[in-house]
């Protein structure tokens, strides 16, 4: 799986986040980023209401 974000753009995201990490750590995070991107796309999909998230509809039983 490869990321759609370029390595240069990913490095800019890391800098913008204020992370002080080595180039080796950036490269390792970039490999994982390829798995995060599809998840972000699913979260941002249009038509998903807040009821799609189970944590928002949790109703605890009365004690």
PQR file with spaces between the fields and no chain letter, atoms N, CA, C, O and H, PARSE charges and radii, in Angstrom:
ATOM       1  N    UNK     1       0.848   -1.169    0.000 -0.4000 1.5000
ATOM       2  CA   UNK     1       0.000    0.000    0.000 -0.0000 2.0000
ATOM       3  C    UNK     1       0.901    1.241    0.000  0.5500 1.7000
ATOM       4  O    UNK     1       1.857    1.322    0.771 -0.5500 1.4000
ATOM       5  N    UNK     2       0.593    2.181   -0.851 -0.4000 1.5000
ATOM       6  CA   UNK     2       1.374    3.407   -0.916 -0.0000 2.0000
ATOM       7  C    UNK     2       0.486    4.607   -0.591  0.5500 1.7000
ATOM       8  O    UNK     2      -0.716    4.600   -0.859 -0.5500 1.4000
ATOM       9  H    UNK     2      -0.184    2.115   -1.477  0.4000 1.0000
ATOM      10  N    UNK     3       1.089    5.615   -0.022 -0.4000 1.5000
ATOM      11  CA   UNK     3       0.358    6.830    0.350 -0.0000 2.0000
ATOM      12  C    UNK     3       0.128    7.696   -0.874  0.5500 1.7000
ATOM      13  O    UNK     3       0.944    7.720   -1.796 -0.5500 1.4000
ATOM      14  H    UNK     3       2.065    5.621    0.195  0.4000 1.0000
ATOM      15  N    UNK     4      -0.995    8.410   -0.877 -0.4000 1.5000
ATOM      16  CA   UNK     4      -1.247    9.350   -1.965 -0.0000 2.0000
ATOM      17  C    UNK     4      -0.578   10.690   -1.693  0.5500 1.7000
ATOM      18  O    UNK     4      -0.338   11.465   -2.618 -0.5500 1.4000
ATOM      19  H    UNK     4      -1.658    8.391   -0.128  0.4000 1.0000
ATOM      20  N    UNK     5      -0.278   10.964   -0.432 -0.4000 1.5000
ATOM      21  CA   UNK     5       0.444   12.175   -0.054 -0.0000 2.0000
ATOM      22  C    UNK     5       1.921   11.956   -0.352  0.5500 1.7000
ATOM      23  O    UNK     5       2.480   10.911   -0.019 -0.5500 1.4000
ATOM      24  H    UNK     5      -0.473   10.334    0.320  0.4000 1.0000
ATOM      25  N    UNK     6       2.539   12.928   -0.971 -0.4000 1.5000
ATOM      26  CA   UNK     6       3.968   12.787   -1.261 -0.0000 2.0000
ATOM      27  C    UNK     6       4.767   12.884    0.034  0.5500 1.7000
ATOM      28  O    UNK     6       4.291   13.425    1.033 -0.5500 1.4000
ATOM      29  H    UNK     6       2.085   13.777   -1.242  0.4000 1.0000
ATOM      30  N    UNK     7       5.976   12.358    0.003 -0.4000 1.5000
ATOM      31  CA   UNK     7       6.840   12.407    1.178 -0.0000 2.0000
ATOM      32  C    UNK     7       7.122   13.857    1.574  0.5500 1.7000
ATOM      33  O    UNK     7       7.165   14.179    2.762 -0.5500 1.4000
ATOM      34  H    UNK     7       6.362   11.919   -0.808  0.4000 1.0000
ATOM      35  N    UNK     8       7.313   14.725    0.589 -0.4000 1.5000
ATOM      36  CA   UNK     8       7.579   16.143    0.880 -0.0000 2.0000
ATOM      37  C    UNK     8       6.379   16.782    1.587  0.5500 1.7000
ATOM      38  O    UNK     8       6.554   17.546    2.536 -0.5500 1.4000
ATOM      39  H    UNK     8       7.279   14.463   -0.375  0.4000 1.0000
ATOM      40  N    UNK     9       5.162   16.470    1.128 -0.4000 1.5000
ATOM      41  CA   UNK     9       3.969   17.000    1.783 -0.0000 2.0000
ATOM      42  C    UNK     9       3.811   16.423    3.188  0.5500 1.7000
ATOM      43  O    UNK     9       3.402   17.126    4.112 -0.5500 1.4000
ATOM      44  H    UNK     9       5.020   15.848    0.358  0.4000 1.0000
ATOM      45  N    UNK    10       4.136   15.146    3.342 -0.4000 1.5000
ATOM      46  CA   UNK    10       4.053   14.522    4.661 -0.0000 2.0000
ATOM      47  C    UNK    10       5.050   15.170    5.614  0.5500 1.7000
ATOM      48  O    UNK    10       4.728   15.419    6.776 -0.5500 1.4000
ATOM      49  H    UNK    10       4.468   14.575    2.592  0.4000 1.0000
ATOM      50  N    UNK    11       6.247   15.440    5.131 -0.4000 1.5000
ATOM      51  CA   UNK    11       7.244   16.117    5.973 -0.0000 2.0000
ATOM      52  C    UNK    11       6.748   17.492    6.397  0.5500 1.7000
ATOM      53  O    UNK    11       7.007   17.924    7.520 -0.5500 1.4000
ATOM      54  H    UNK    11       6.508   15.238    4.187  0.4000 1.0000
ATOM      55  N    UNK    12       6.041   18.181    5.514 -0.4000 1.5000
ATOM      56  CA   UNK    12       5.456   19.478    5.869 -0.0000 2.0000
ATOM      57  C    UNK    12       4.399   19.314    6.952  0.5500 1.7000
ATOM      58  O    UNK    12       4.306   20.149    7.852 -0.5500 1.4000
ATOM      59  H    UNK    12       5.831   17.830    4.601  0.4000 1.0000
ATOM      60  N    UNK    13       3.603   18.253    6.881 -0.4000 1.5000
ATOM      61  CA   UNK    13       2.613   17.987    7.924 -0.0000 2.0000
ATOM      62  C    UNK    13       3.285   17.733    9.267  0.5500 1.7000
ATOM      63  O    UNK    13       2.809   18.190   10.306 -0.5500 1.4000
ATOM      64  H    UNK    13       3.679   17.575    6.150  0.4000 1.0000
ATOM      65  N    UNK    14       4.389   17.005    9.237 -0.4000 1.5000
ATOM      66  CA   UNK    14       5.136   16.722   10.466 -0.0000 2.0000
ATOM      67  C    UNK    14       5.676   18.014   11.064  0.5500 1.7000
ATOM      68  O    UNK    14       5.584   18.228   12.273 -0.5500 1.4000
ATOM      69  H    UNK    14       4.776   16.634    8.393  0.4000 1.0000
ATOM      70  N    UNK    15       6.237   18.873   10.225 -0.4000 1.5000
ATOM      71  CA   UNK    15       6.749   20.161   10.715 -0.0000 2.0000
ATOM      72  C    UNK    15       5.622   21.016   11.279  0.5500 1.7000
ATOM      73  O    UNK    15       5.773   21.631   12.334 -0.5500 1.4000
ATOM      74  H    UNK    15       6.312   18.699    9.243  0.4000 1.0000
ATOM      75  N    UNK    16       4.485   21.054   10.574 -0.4000 1.5000
ATOM      76  CA   UNK    16       3.351   21.863   11.014 -0.0000 2.0000
ATOM      77  C    UNK    16       2.816   21.362   12.359  0.5500 1.7000
ATOM      78  O    UNK    16       2.325   22.149   13.168 -0.5500 1.4000
ATOM      79  H    UNK    16       4.362   20.554    9.717  0.4000 1.0000
ATOM      80  N    UNK    17       2.912   20.058   12.591 -0.4000 1.5000
ATOM      81  CA   UNK    17       2.479   19.483   13.867 -0.0000 2.0000
ATOM      82  C    UNK    17       3.468   19.786   14.988  0.5500 1.7000
ATOM      83  O    UNK    17       3.165   19.573   16.162 -0.5500 1.4000
ATOM      84  H    UNK    17       3.311   19.418   11.934  0.4000 1.0000
ATOM      85  N    UNK    18       4.644   20.279   14.629 -0.4000 1.5000
ATOM      86  CA   UNK    18       5.639   20.634   15.631 -0.0000 2.0000
ATOM      87  C    UNK    18       6.410   19.442   16.174  0.5500 1.7000
ATOM      88  O    UNK    18       6.977   19.511   17.264 -0.5500 1.4000
ATOM      89  H    UNK    18       4.891   20.451   13.676  0.4000 1.0000
ATOM      90  N    UNK    19       6.434   18.350   15.421 -0.4000 1.5000
ATOM      91  CA   UNK    19       7.152   17.160   15.871 -0.0000 2.0000
ATOM      92  C    UNK    19       8.641   17.306   15.587  0.5500 1.7000
ATOM      93  O    UNK    19       9.043   17.630   14.469 -0.5500 1.4000
ATOM      94  H    UNK    19       5.973   18.293   14.536  0.4000 1.0000
ATOM      95  N    UNK    20       9.436   17.068   16.588 -0.4000 1.5000
ATOM      96  CA   UNK    20      10.891   17.108   16.433 -0.0000 2.0000
ATOM      97  C    UNK    20      11.385   15.666   16.371  0.5500 1.7000
ATOM      98  O    UNK    20      11.744   15.074   17.389 -0.5500 1.4000
ATOM      99  H    UNK    20       9.110   16.805   17.496  0.4000 1.0000
ATOM     100  N    UNK    21      11.397   15.112   15.161 -0.4000 1.5000
ATOM     101  CA   UNK    21      11.789   13.717   14.986 -0.0000 2.0000
ATOM     102  C    UNK    21      12.853   13.614   13.904  0.5500 1.7000
ATOM     103  O    UNK    21      13.033   14.521   13.091 -0.5500 1.4000
ATOM     104  H    UNK    21      11.105   15.593   14.334  0.4000 1.0000
ATOM     105  N    UNK    22      13.538   12.506   13.918 -0.4000 1.5000
ATOM     106  CA   UNK    22      14.630   12.292   12.966 -0.0000 2.0000
ATOM     107  C    UNK    22      14.069   11.922   11.589  0.5500 1.7000
ATOM     108  O    UNK    22      12.914   11.512   11.477 -0.5500 1.4000
ATOM     109  H    UNK    22      13.392   11.770   14.578  0.4000 1.0000
ATOM     110  N    UNK    23      14.883   12.067   10.551 -0.4000 1.5000
ATOM     111  CA   UNK    23      14.437   11.639    9.217 -0.0000 2.0000
ATOM     112  C    UNK    23      14.047   10.163    9.167  0.5500 1.7000
ATOM     113  O    UNK    23      13.131    9.794    8.432 -0.5500 1.4000
ATOM     114  H    UNK    23      15.822   12.400   10.642  0.4000 1.0000
ATOM     115  N    UNK    24      14.724    9.319    9.936 -0.4000 1.5000
ATOM     116  CA   UNK    24      14.375    7.892    9.963 -0.0000 2.0000
ATOM     117  C    UNK    24      12.979    7.702   10.566  0.5500 1.7000
ATOM     118  O    UNK    24      12.206    6.864   10.103 -0.5500 1.4000
ATOM     119  H    UNK    24      15.468    9.619   10.533  0.4000 1.0000
ATOM     120  N    UNK    25      12.669    8.479   11.589 -0.4000 1.5000
ATOM     121  CA   UNK    25      11.346    8.390   12.199 -0.0000 2.0000
ATOM     122  C    UNK    25      10.262    8.904   11.252  0.5500 1.7000
ATOM     123  O    UNK    25       9.161    8.357   11.204 -0.5500 1.4000
ATOM     124  H    UNK    25      13.297    9.160   11.965  0.4000 1.0000
ATOM     125  N    UNK    26      10.581    9.958   10.499 -0.4000 1.5000
ATOM     126  CA   UNK    26       9.632   10.475    9.516 -0.0000 2.0000
ATOM     127  C    UNK    26       9.351    9.397    8.469  0.5500 1.7000
ATOM     128  O    UNK    26       8.201    9.179    8.089 -0.5500 1.4000
ATOM     129  H    UNK    26      11.476   10.403   10.537  0.4000 1.0000
ATOM     130  N    UNK    27      10.391    8.735    8.014 -0.4000 1.5000
ATOM     131  CA   UNK    27      10.223    7.682    7.010 -0.0000 2.0000
ATOM     132  C    UNK    27       9.365    6.543    7.556  0.5500 1.7000
ATOM     133  O    UNK    27       8.528    5.998    6.836 -0.5500 1.4000
ATOM     134  H    UNK    27      11.325    8.912    8.323  0.4000 1.0000
ATOM     135  N    UNK    28       9.564    6.184    8.804 -0.4000 1.5000
ATOM     136  CA   UNK    28       8.773    5.107    9.406 -0.0000 2.0000
ATOM     137  C    UNK    28       7.313    5.524    9.555  0.5500 1.7000
ATOM     138  O    UNK    28       6.413    4.729    9.285 -0.5500 1.4000
ATOM     139  H    UNK    28      10.244    6.627    9.388  0.4000 1.0000
ATOM     140  N    UNK    29       7.075    6.750    9.978 -0.4000 1.5000
ATOM     141  CA   UNK    29       5.702    7.247   10.093 -0.0000 2.0000
ATOM     142  C    UNK    29       5.024    7.323    8.728  0.5500 1.7000
ATOM     143  O    UNK    29       3.824    7.076    8.608 -0.5500 1.4000
ATOM     144  H    UNK    29       7.806    7.395   10.198  0.4000 1.0000
ATOM     145  N    UNK    30       5.792    7.661    7.717 -0.4000 1.5000
ATOM     146  CA   UNK    30       5.239    7.772    6.365 -0.0000 2.0000
ATOM     147  C    UNK    30       4.718    6.425    5.873  0.5500 1.7000
ATOM     148  O    UNK    30       3.710    6.366    5.168 -0.5500 1.4000
ATOM     149  H    UNK    30       6.767    7.862    7.815  0.4000 1.0000
ATOM     150  N    UNK    31       5.396    5.358    6.239 -0.4000 1.5000
ATOM     151  CA   UNK    31       4.927    4.015    5.866 -0.0000 2.0000
ATOM     152  C    UNK    31       3.560    3.769    6.500  0.5500 1.7000
ATOM     153  O    UNK    31       2.657    3.250    5.844 -0.5500 1.4000
ATOM     154  H    UNK    31       6.214    5.406    6.811  0.4000 1.0000
ATOM     155  N    UNK    32       3.403    4.137    7.763 -0.4000 1.5000
ATOM     156  CA   UNK    32       2.125    3.970    8.443 -0.0000 2.0000
ATOM     157  C    UNK    32       1.052    4.900    7.918  0.5500 1.7000
ATOM     158  O    UNK    32      -0.136    4.578    7.965 -0.5500 1.4000
ATOM     159  H    UNK    32       4.136    4.559    8.296  0.4000 1.0000
ATOM     160  N    UNK    33       1.465    6.044    7.421 -0.4000 1.5000
ATOM     161  CA   UNK    33       0.521    7.033    6.885 -0.0000 2.0000
ATOM     162  C    UNK    33      -0.301    6.451    5.734  0.5500 1.7000
ATOM     163  O    UNK    33      -1.447    6.848    5.524 -0.5500 1.4000
ATOM     164  H    UNK    33       2.429    6.305    7.383  0.4000 1.0000
ATOM     165  N    UNK    34       0.280    5.521    4.998 -0.4000 1.5000
ATOM     166  CA   UNK    34      -0.438    4.885    3.888 -0.0000 2.0000
ATOM     167  C    UNK    34      -1.663    4.124    4.393  0.5500 1.7000
ATOM     168  O    UNK    34      -2.615    3.920    3.640 -0.5500 1.4000
ATOM     169  H    UNK    34       1.211    5.198    5.169  0.4000 1.0000
ATOM     170  N    UNK    35      -1.652    3.711    5.639 -0.4000 1.5000
ATOM     171  CA   UNK    35      -2.796    3.019    6.226 -0.0000 2.0000
ATOM     172  C    UNK    35      -3.788    3.999    6.846  0.5500 1.7000
ATOM     173  O    UNK    35      -4.977    3.699    6.942 -0.5500 1.4000
ATOM     174  H    UNK    35      -0.879    3.877    6.252  0.4000 1.0000
ATOM     175  N    UNK    36      -3.311    5.156    7.263 -0.4000 1.5000
ATOM     176  CA   UNK    36      -4.166    6.160    7.902 -0.0000 2.0000
ATOM     177  C    UNK    36      -4.999    6.908    6.866  0.5500 1.7000
ATOM     178  O    UNK    36      -6.163    7.218    7.117 -0.5500 1.4000
ATOM     179  H    UNK    36      -2.345    5.401    7.185  0.4000 1.0000
ATOM     180  N    UNK    37      -4.418    7.200    5.711 -0.4000 1.5000
ATOM     181  CA   UNK    37      -5.131    7.958    4.675 -0.0000 2.0000
ATOM     182  C    UNK    37      -6.484    7.363    4.285  0.5500 1.7000
ATOM     183  O    UNK    37      -7.469    8.099    4.222 -0.5500 1.4000
ATOM     184  H    UNK    37      -3.472    6.948    5.507  0.4000 1.0000
ATOM     185  N    UNK    38      -6.568    6.064    4.022 -0.4000 1.5000
ATOM     186  CA   UNK    38      -7.889    5.511    3.668 -0.0000 2.0000
ATOM     187  C    UNK    38      -8.914    5.635    4.811  0.5500 1.7000
ATOM     188  O    UNK    38     -10.105    5.826    4.567 -0.5500 1.4000
ATOM     189  H    UNK    38      -5.768    5.466    4.073  0.4000 1.0000
ATOM     190  N    UNK    39      -8.433    5.523    6.058 -0.4000 1.5000
ATOM     191  CA   UNK    39      -9.345    5.685    7.185 -0.0000 2.0000
ATOM     192  C    UNK    39      -9.880    7.102    7.255  0.5500 1.7000
ATOM     193  O    UNK    39     -11.064    7.310    7.521 -0.5500 1.4000
ATOM     194  H    UNK    39      -7.465    5.368    6.256  0.4000 1.0000
ATOM     195  N    UNK    40      -9.015    8.079    7.019 -0.4000 1.5000
ATOM     196  CA   UNK    40      -9.448    9.474    7.028 -0.0000 2.0000
ATOM     197  C    UNK    40     -10.468    9.737    5.924  0.5500 1.7000
ATOM     198  O    UNK    40     -11.421   10.490    6.122 -0.5500 1.4000
ATOM     199  H    UNK    40      -8.053    7.910    6.804  0.4000 1.0000
ATOM     200  N    UNK    41     -10.269    9.120    4.768 -0.4000 1.5000
ATOM     201  CA   UNK    41     -11.206    9.301    3.657 -0.0000 2.0000
ATOM     202  C    UNK    41     -12.582    8.739    4.013  0.5500 1.7000
ATOM     203  O    UNK    41     -13.606    9.318    3.649 -0.5500 1.4000
ATOM     204  H    UNK    41      -9.495    8.508    4.608  0.4000 1.0000
ATOM     205  N    UNK    42     -12.603    7.613    4.721 -0.4000 1.5000
ATOM     206  CA   UNK    42     -13.890    7.028    5.120 -0.0000 2.0000
ATOM     207  C    UNK    42     -14.587    7.891    6.164  0.5500 1.7000
ATOM     208  O    UNK    42     -15.811    8.024    6.137 -0.5500 1.4000
ATOM     209  H    UNK    42     -11.772    7.143    5.016  0.4000 1.0000
ATOM     210  N    UNK    43     -13.839    8.466    7.065 -0.4000 1.5000
ATOM     211  CA   UNK    43     -14.430    9.322    8.095 -0.0000 2.0000
ATOM     212  C    UNK    43     -15.037   10.564    7.470  0.5500 1.7000
ATOM     213  O    UNK    43     -16.104   11.015    7.885 -0.5500 1.4000
ATOM     214  H    UNK    43     -12.846    8.358    7.087  0.4000 1.0000
ATOM     215  N    UNK    44     -14.365   11.114    6.482 -0.4000 1.5000
ATOM     216  CA   UNK    44     -14.801   12.366    5.860 -0.0000 2.0000
ATOM     217  C    UNK    44     -15.809   12.157    4.731  0.5500 1.7000
ATOM     218  O    UNK    44     -16.166   13.109    4.037 -0.5500 1.4000
ATOM     219  H    UNK    44     -13.498   10.747    6.146  0.4000 1.0000
ATOM     220  N    UNK    45     -16.266   10.936    4.546 -0.4000 1.5000
ATOM     221  CA   UNK    45     -17.202   10.651    3.452 -0.0000 2.0000
ATOM     222  C    UNK    45     -18.510   11.412    3.670  0.5500 1.7000
ATOM     223  O    UNK    45     -19.022   11.456    4.789 -0.5500 1.4000
ATOM     224  H    UNK    45     -15.976   10.163    5.110  0.4000 1.0000
ATOM     225  N    UNK    46     -19.052   12.010    2.607 -0.4000 1.5000
ATOM     226  CA   UNK    46     -20.313   12.728    2.754 -0.0000 2.0000
ATOM     227  C    UNK    46     -21.460   11.766    3.070  0.5500 1.7000
ATOM     228  O    UNK    46     -21.431   10.596    2.689 -0.5500 1.4000
ATOM     229  H    UNK    46     -18.636   11.974    1.698  0.4000 1.0000
ATOM     230  N    UNK    47     -22.449   12.274    3.760 -0.4000 1.5000
ATOM     231  CA   UNK    47     -23.615   11.473    4.060 -0.0000 2.0000
ATOM     232  C    UNK    47     -23.551   10.695    5.352  0.5500 1.7000
ATOM     233  O    UNK    47     -24.501    9.999    5.712 -0.5500 1.4000
ATOM     234  H    UNK    47     -22.473   13.224    4.070  0.4000 1.0000
ATOM     235  N    UNK    48     -22.434   10.805    6.055 -0.4000 1.5000
ATOM     236  CA   UNK    48     -22.337   10.115    7.343 -0.0000 2.0000
ATOM     237  C    UNK    48     -22.844   11.037    8.432  0.5500 1.7000
ATOM     238  O    UNK    48     -22.260   12.091    8.684 -0.5500 1.4000
ATOM     239  H    UNK    48     -21.662   11.370    5.763  0.4000 1.0000
ATOM     240  N    UNK    49     -23.890   10.657    9.053 -0.4000 1.5000
ATOM     241  CA   UNK    49     -24.414   11.433   10.161 -0.0000 2.0000
ATOM     242  C    UNK    49     -23.727   11.059   11.458  0.5500 1.7000
ATOM     243  O    UNK    49     -22.989   10.075   11.518 -0.5500 1.4000
ATOM     244  H    UNK    49     -24.364    9.801    8.848  0.4000 1.0000
ATOM     245  N    UNK    50     -23.967   11.835   12.481 -0.4000 1.5000
ATOM     246  CA   UNK    50     -23.314   11.548   13.756 -0.0000 2.0000
ATOM     247  C    UNK    50     -23.797   10.219   14.339  0.5500 1.7000
ATOM     248  O    UNK    50     -23.111    9.622   15.169 -0.5500 1.4000
ATOM     249  H    UNK    50     -24.566   12.634   12.432  0.4000 1.0000
ATOM     250  N    UNK    51     -24.970    9.755   13.913 -0.4000 1.5000
ATOM     251  CA   UNK    51     -25.467    8.483   14.418 -0.0000 2.0000
ATOM     252  C    UNK    51     -24.654    7.288   13.905  0.5500 1.7000
ATOM     253  O    UNK    51     -24.832    6.167   14.381 -0.5500 1.4000
ATOM     254  H    UNK    51     -25.528   10.240   13.239  0.4000 1.0000
ATOM     255  N    UNK    52     -23.774    7.525   12.947 -0.4000 1.5000
ATOM     256  CA   UNK    52     -22.922    6.453   12.438 -0.0000 2.0000
ATOM     257  C    UNK    52     -21.817    6.094   13.420  0.5500 1.7000
ATOM     258  O    UNK    52     -21.184    5.047   13.283 -0.5500 1.4000
ATOM     259  H    UNK    52     -23.630    8.436   12.560  0.4000 1.0000
ATOM     260  N    UNK    53     -21.580    6.941   14.397 -0.4000 1.5000
ATOM     261  CA   UNK    53     -20.535    6.698   15.387 -0.0000 2.0000
ATOM     262  C    UNK    53     -21.161    6.157   16.666  0.5500 1.7000
ATOM     263  O    UNK    53     -21.898    6.877   17.340 -0.5500 1.4000
ATOM     264  H    UNK    53     -22.094    7.792   14.508  0.4000 1.0000
ATOM     265  N    UNK    54     -20.886    4.911   17.009 -0.4000 1.5000
ATOM     266  CA   UNK    54     -21.513    4.316   18.178 -0.0000 2.0000
ATOM     267  C    UNK    54     -21.280    5.093   19.474  0.5500 1.7000
ATOM     268  O    UNK    54     -22.154    5.103   20.340 -0.5500 1.4000
ATOM     269  H    UNK    54     -20.287    4.326   16.461  0.4000 1.0000
ATOM     270  N    UNK    55     -20.148    5.729   19.625 -0.4000 1.5000
ATOM     271  CA   UNK    55     -19.872    6.455   20.860 -0.0000 2.0000
ATOM     272  C    UNK    55     -20.841    7.618   21.060  0.5500 1.7000
ATOM     273  O    UNK    55     -21.057    8.060   22.189 -0.5500 1.4000
ATOM     274  H    UNK    55     -19.438    5.721   18.921  0.4000 1.0000
ATOM     275  N    UNK    56     -21.414    8.105   19.989 -0.4000 1.5000
ATOM     276  CA   UNK    56     -22.330    9.230   20.108 -0.0000 2.0000
ATOM     277  C    UNK    56     -23.760    8.799   20.421  0.5500 1.7000
ATOM     278  O    UNK    56     -24.608    9.636   20.730 -0.5500 1.4000
ATOM     279  H    UNK    56     -21.239    7.746   19.072  0.4000 1.0000
ATOM     280  N    UNK    57     -24.024    7.515   20.344 -0.4000 1.5000
ATOM     281  CA   UNK    57     -25.382    7.063   20.635 -0.0000 2.0000
ATOM     282  C    UNK    57     -25.413    6.142   21.841  0.5500 1.7000
ATOM     283  O    UNK    57     -26.428    5.491   22.089 -0.5500 1.4000
ATOM     284  H    UNK    57     -23.335    6.835   20.093  0.4000 1.0000
ATOM     285  N    UNK    58     -24.338    6.072   22.586 -0.4000 1.5000
ATOM     286  CA   UNK    58     -24.260    5.214   23.762 -0.0000 2.0000
ATOM     287  C    UNK    58     -25.186    5.741   24.850  0.5500 1.7000
ATOM     288  O    UNK    58     -25.131    6.914   25.221 -0.5500 1.4000
ATOM     289  H    UNK    58     -23.514    6.601   22.385  0.4000 1.0000
ATOM     290  N    UNK    59     -26.020    4.869   25.342 -0.4000 1.5000
ATOM     291  CA   UNK    59     -26.924    5.217   26.431 -0.0000 2.0000
ATOM     292  C    UNK    59     -26.665    4.261   27.593  0.5500 1.7000
ATOM     293  O    UNK    59     -27.076    3.102   27.542 -0.5500 1.4000
ATOM     294  H    UNK    59     -26.064    3.917   25.040  0.4000 1.0000
ATOM     295  N    UNK    60     -25.994    4.733   28.632 -0.4000 1.5000
ATOM     296  CA   UNK    60     -25.701    3.825   29.759 -0.0000 2.0000
ATOM     297  C    UNK    60     -26.985    3.462   30.510  0.5500 1.7000
ATOM     298  O    UNK    60     -27.931    4.248   30.564 -0.5500 1.4000
ATOM     299  H    UNK    60     -25.660    5.674   28.673  0.4000 1.0000
ATOM     300  N    UNK    61     -26.998    2.287   31.072 -0.4000 1.5000
ATOM     301  CA   UNK    61     -28.131    1.863   31.870 -0.0000 2.0000
ATOM     302  C    UNK    61     -28.118    2.591   33.211  0.5500 1.7000
ATOM     303  O    UNK    61     -27.049    2.825   33.775 -0.5500 1.4000
ATOM     304  H    UNK    61     -26.229    1.649   31.028  0.4000 1.0000
ATOM     305  N    UNK    62     -29.278    2.948   33.720 -0.4000 1.5000
ATOM     306  CA   UNK    62     -29.306    3.629   35.020 -0.0000 2.0000
ATOM     307  C    UNK    62     -28.724    2.733   36.107  0.5500 1.7000
ATOM     308  O    UNK    62     -28.910    1.516   36.084 -0.5500 1.4000
ATOM     309  H    UNK    62     -30.146    2.759   33.262  0.4000 1.0000
ATOM     310  N    UNK    63     -28.038    3.322   37.032 -0.4000 1.5000
ATOM     311  CA   UNK    63     -27.395    2.563   38.120 -0.0000 2.0000
ATOM     312  C    UNK    63     -28.391    2.128   39.164  0.5500 1.7000
ATOM     313  O    UNK    63     -28.017    1.482   40.143 -0.5500 1.4000
ATOM     314  H    UNK    63     -27.887    4.311   37.051  0.4000 1.0000
